[in-house]
Amino acid sequence: MMAMSLVTAFYRVKNKVIATPEDAFYQPTGRLVYDDPGVERVRRAHRNDMENIPVFLVAAYLVGMYCNPSVESFTWHLRIFTTCRVVHSVITVGALRQPYRSIVWTVAWTVSLSFCLQIVQASLEYASYAN
């Protein structure tokens, strides 16, 4: 997610696009544009990361702390999700055609779903022990 901020800045400088009138002081040749295609593409990728990664991180924390997963399974979940998110961002910024972006997004979403189902299962088991 942090890298996407740098990529956004790169595209702003490359395309000579400034985000606010105050930025004109540092880049006098820049133009104030809110819909530059390159910048907006990177912003969409960043927004998608912000929608998906925090949920996964919370789910991964809960699974790791409370569900007692096998180390191998947990590690593979992390690897697959991370790889898919990086590939998704590269595909989005690089404007590669579908269905590749959808495929990697679906795989990453499925990994998140797997963690969420593990949390639900552990919660139900805990609730049955409490009774």
C-alpha positions as CSV (number, residue, x, y, z in Angstrom):
1,M,0.0,0.0,0.0
2,M,2.8,2.4,0.8
3,A,4.4,1.8,-2.6
4,M,1.2,2.9,-4.3
5,S,1.6,6.4,-2.8
6,L,5.0,6.6,-4.4
7,V,3.7,5.4,-7.7
8,T,0.9,8.0,-7.5
9,A,3.6,10.7,-6.9
10,F,5.6,9.4,-9.8
11,Y,2.7,9.6,-12.2
12,R,1.8,13.1,-11.0
13,V,5.4,14.3,-11.7
14,K,5.7,12.4,-14.9
15,N,2.4,13.8,-16.2
16,K,3.0,17.3,-14.7
17,V,-0.3,17.1,-12.7
18,I,-0.7,18.8,-9.4
19,A,-3.2,17.9,-6.8
20,T,-3.9,21.3,-5.2
21,P,-3.3,24.9,-6.1
22,E,-0.6,25.1,-3.4
23,D,1.5,22.5,-5.2
24,A,1.9,24.9,-8.1
25,F,4.6,26.7,-6.0
26,Y,6.9,23.6,-6.3
27,Q,5.9,22.6,-9.8
28,P,5.1,25.8,-11.7
29,T,4.8,24.0,-15.0
30,G,2.2,21.6,-13.6
31,R,-1.5,21.8,-14.3
32,L,-4.3,21.4,-11.8
33,V,-6.2,18.3,-13.1
34,Y,-8.4,16.0,-11.1
35,D,-8.9,13.3,-13.8
36,D,-5.6,12.5,-15.3
37,P,-5.9,8.9,-16.6
38,G,-2.5,7.7,-15.4
39,V,-2.9,9.2,-11.9
40,E,-6.5,8.0,-11.6
41,R,-5.5,4.5,-12.6
42,V,-2.9,4.4,-9.7
43,R,-5.4,5.9,-7.3
44,R,-7.9,3.2,-8.2
45,A,-5.3,0.5,-7.5
46,H,-4.4,2.2,-4.2
47,R,-8.1,2.5,-3.2
48,N,-8.6,-1.2,-4.0
49,D,-5.7,-2.0,-1.8
50,M,-7.2,0.0,1.0
51,E,-10.5,-1.9,0.7
52,N,-8.9,-5.3,0.8
53,I,-5.7,-5.4,2.7
54,P,-6.9,-4.1,6.1
55,V,-9.6,-6.7,6.2
56,F,-7.1,-9.4,5.5
57,L,-4.7,-8.2,8.1
58,V,-7.3,-8.2,10.8
59,A,-8.5,-11.6,9.8
60,A,-4.9,-12.9,9.7
61,Y,-4.3,-11.5,13.2
62,L,-7.4,-13.2,14.6
63,V,-6.7,-16.5,12.9
64,G,-3.1,-16.4,14.1
65,M,-4.0,-15.5,17.7
66,Y,-7.2,-17.5,18.3
67,C,-7.6,-20.3,15.7
68,N,-4.4,-22.2,16.2
69,P,-3.7,-22.8,12.5
70,S,-0.9,-24.9,11.2
71,V,2.2,-22.8,10.5
72,E,2.4,-24.2,6.9
73,S,-1.2,-23.4,6.1
74,F,-1.0,-19.9,7.7
75,T,2.2,-19.1,5.8
76,W,0.7,-20.2,2.5
77,H,-2.3,-18.1,3.1
78,L,-0.1,-15.1,3.7
79,R,2.1,-15.8,0.6
80,I,-0.8,-16.3,-1.8
81,F,-2.6,-13.2,-0.6
82,T,0.5,-11.0,-0.8
83,T,1.5,-12.3,-4.2
84,C,-2.1,-11.8,-5.5
85,R,-2.3,-8.2,-4.2
86,V,1.1,-7.2,-5.7
87,V,0.2,-8.8,-9.0
88,H,-3.3,-7.1,-8.9
89,S,-1.7,-3.7,-8.4
90,V,0.8,-4.2,-11.2
91,I,-1.9,-5.4,-13.6
92,T,-4.1,-2.4,-12.6
93,V,-1.4,0.2,-13.0
94,G,0.0,-1.5,-16.2
95,A,-3.5,-1.5,-17.7
96,L,-3.4,-5.2,-18.7
97,R,-6.6,-6.5,-20.1
98,Q,-9.1,-8.6,-18.2
99,P,-9.5,-11.4,-17.0
100,Y,-6.2,-11.4,-15.2
101,R,-7.0,-8.7,-12.7
102,S,-10.3,-10.4,-11.8
103,I,-8.6,-13.7,-11.4
104,V,-5.9,-12.5,-9.0
105,W,-8.5,-10.4,-7.1
106,T,-10.8,-13.5,-6.7
107,V,-7.9,-15.7,-5.5
108,A,-6.9,-13.1,-2.9
109,W,-10.6,-12.6,-1.8
110,T,-10.9,-16.4,-1.4
111,V,-7.9,-16.5,0.9
112,S,-9.5,-13.7,3.0
113,L,-12.7,-15.7,3.0
114,S,-10.8,-18.8,4.2
115,F,-9.5,-16.8,7.1
116,C,-12.9,-15.4,7.9
117,L,-14.5,-18.9,7.9
118,Q,-11.7,-20.2,10.2
119,I,-12.6,-17.4,12.6
120,V,-16.3,-18.3,12.5
121,Q,-15.6,-22.0,13.0
122,A,-13.3,-21.2,16.0
123,S,-16.0,-18.9,17.4
124,L,-18.7,-21.6,17.1
125,E,-16.4,-24.2,18.7
126,Y,-15.7,-21.8,21.6
127,A,-19.4,-21.1,22.0
128,S,-20.2,-24.8,22.2
129,Y,-17.5,-25.3,24.9
130,A,-18.9,-22.3,26.9
131,N,-22.3,-24.0,27.2
